């Protein structure tokens, strides 16, 4: 341990002790989008950060039904180490703290199976090219009874104050808990679907954004439990109902100059910004298995659901896969693009890596800005050619064959994701959509 790392450890220990922390929980997100972790008493903080806590390689290929989807390189032999990131520790409850962990091999080197590390490496590669990125996210979730059923109510008004009145103590507790943990939400509001809410998180660096999203999900589940409710982060909690998204916003800069504003293109888009948009759209089919690859993701991606079911972009077009948000007086964060197809079953680190990697690929290839779709894509003469594939087996085949995905995420991660999701295909192939939705309603909950 170096002097600087020893000082950081001592400072973190003192900070946690002063807040009476008894247990520290470190988490990773597996390739199926489930948050998993290990806890330690505070006296073992040094071991968690320096040596890491042991975890079998199978942690990466756990499935949503807790089966294991082994690959040729991931089996019963071997061990990984989860190392806590000291810089991201937050208090989440009385006596309980949390932090994200990176996955390492036994020799201390970063594991090729670590999604968080993969995202960080892409940020570093972009920086070497003079590019920097900020990302934000919108997390949608659905409240349930503790038993997992619908909450009894007289009615539900989309975006209405009746939802706040019915759940005011939960909403206030959630806002306070997020603020105390340093998440700082920009908005919390009722959504379109029954008992559905959304948390909007402020722009941050990609890894910080993904960490905050994981923390926000943990806190949402804990706060709901305090109020006698459950939380579903399933892409489709109820068959035929409203789906939950986990939209990602991306802004790009080159040496401090924004790429999505100040240019000569439509809505001020620069040439490089247009190339980034072209890259994101060109990579959609490659990465749908990352963005929305679960067994219920396809049921959410329907025209008319504002889930971005069409491979196109447009200014404030909520039916386009890529909604462009221009730099205006009403947008203090500046111009950005919102990828709407991402849902909560995705590994947030991998989804962010895919988005950043495809944008960088478009810039590298100097792709042209595709034609804007300024109407509902379902009303366009090109609607059939723009429709995204939503069948799980098709999008997994595209991911498996993608050179872009292998280059961006690494072969080990791609093979692991495919194994996990193909287990879902096989396991649920004979079940009706309503039964599948019920089975996986809490697969991504905490």
C-alpha positions, 0 to 999 in steps of 0.5 A: 500500500502506498503512502497516499492510499494508506492516508485515503484508507485512514481518512475513510475509516475515520469518516465512517467511524464518526458516523457509526457505520457497522457494516459496509456493502460493496456491489457489482452489477452482473451481466444480466443486470442484477446488483450483487454484493458482499458486506464487511465489518468496518475493521476489514475496510483495508482488506476490501480495498487492497485484497478484495473479497472473493467471488467465483467467476460464476458471479458474472454469469448468474441468471435472473432465476439464479441458474448459472450460464457457464461459458468455455472460459467461465466455470466452477474453477477459479476466483475473482476479487471484488475491490471496493472503490474508496472514493465512492462510499456513501451512507445509505442507512443507520449503521450501513454504508455502500460503495461500488466495487471493481472486479479483479483477478487473483493477481490483482490485475483488472478482470476482463469481466468487470463492466465498471472497469470497462466503462472507465477504460472507454472514458480514458480512451476517449480522453486520449482522443480529446473527447470528454463525456457527461451522462445522465439517466432517468430511472423508472420504477413501479411500486407494488405491495410487499407481496408483489401485487398491485397497490389498491387505489381509486384511480391513477392520474399520469404525472398527477398530484394524486400519486404524490398525495397517496405516497407523499411520505415515501416520496419525501423519504426517498428524496431525503435519502437520495440527498443524504447519500449524495445522489442529488436527484434533479426530479422525482415525479409520478409517471404514466403507468399505474404506481410508476415513478421516475427519478432523474439524475444530474449529468456526471462523468459516465462512471459516476453516473452509473454508480449513482444509478446503482445507489439510487436503485438500492435506496429506492428499494430500501425506502419502499420497504420502510413504507410497506411496499415493494419496487419493481425495476422490471422493463415490464412489471405487468403484461400489457401495462406500462414499461420501465425505462432507464434512459441514458443522456449523453453530451460530448465535448472536444477540449471543452467545446460541445459537439451537439451545439454551436455547429452548422448542422441541424439544431446547431449540431457540429460535424463531429456531433453528427458523426456521433449520432450516426455512430449511435444509430449504426450501433443500435442493432449491435447493442440491443442485446446490451440495452434491452436484452432481457426476456421482457425487454421486447414487450416494452419496445412497442410503437406508441409506448415512448420507448424509442422503438424506431432506429432514428433521431429527431428533435424532442421526438419521444418515439425515436430511439435517439431523442435530440435535446437542443441547447435552449434557455429551457435546457441548462445542461446544454445539448445532449442526446437521449437513448430511450431504448435502455431499460432497467434490466441492462447492466448500466455500466455496459449500456453506458460503455456501448453508448459511448463506444458507438458514438466514438466509433461514429466520430472515428469513421466520420459518419454523416448525420442521418436524416432527421425524423421530425414526425412520429416514426410510425407515420413515416414511409420508412417505418418498416425499415426503422423498426428495431428488432425486439425478439430476444434471439435475434438481438442476441445473434446480432450482439454475438456477430458484432465486431463493434461489440467485441471491440467495445466491451471485450469478447469475455463480456460479450460471451457472458452476456449472450450465455446469460440471456440465451438461458432466458430464451431457453428457460422461458420459451414455453411460457406466456408473456403474462406469466413471464412478466410475473416471474421476473417482476422483481428480478432486478429489484433490491 
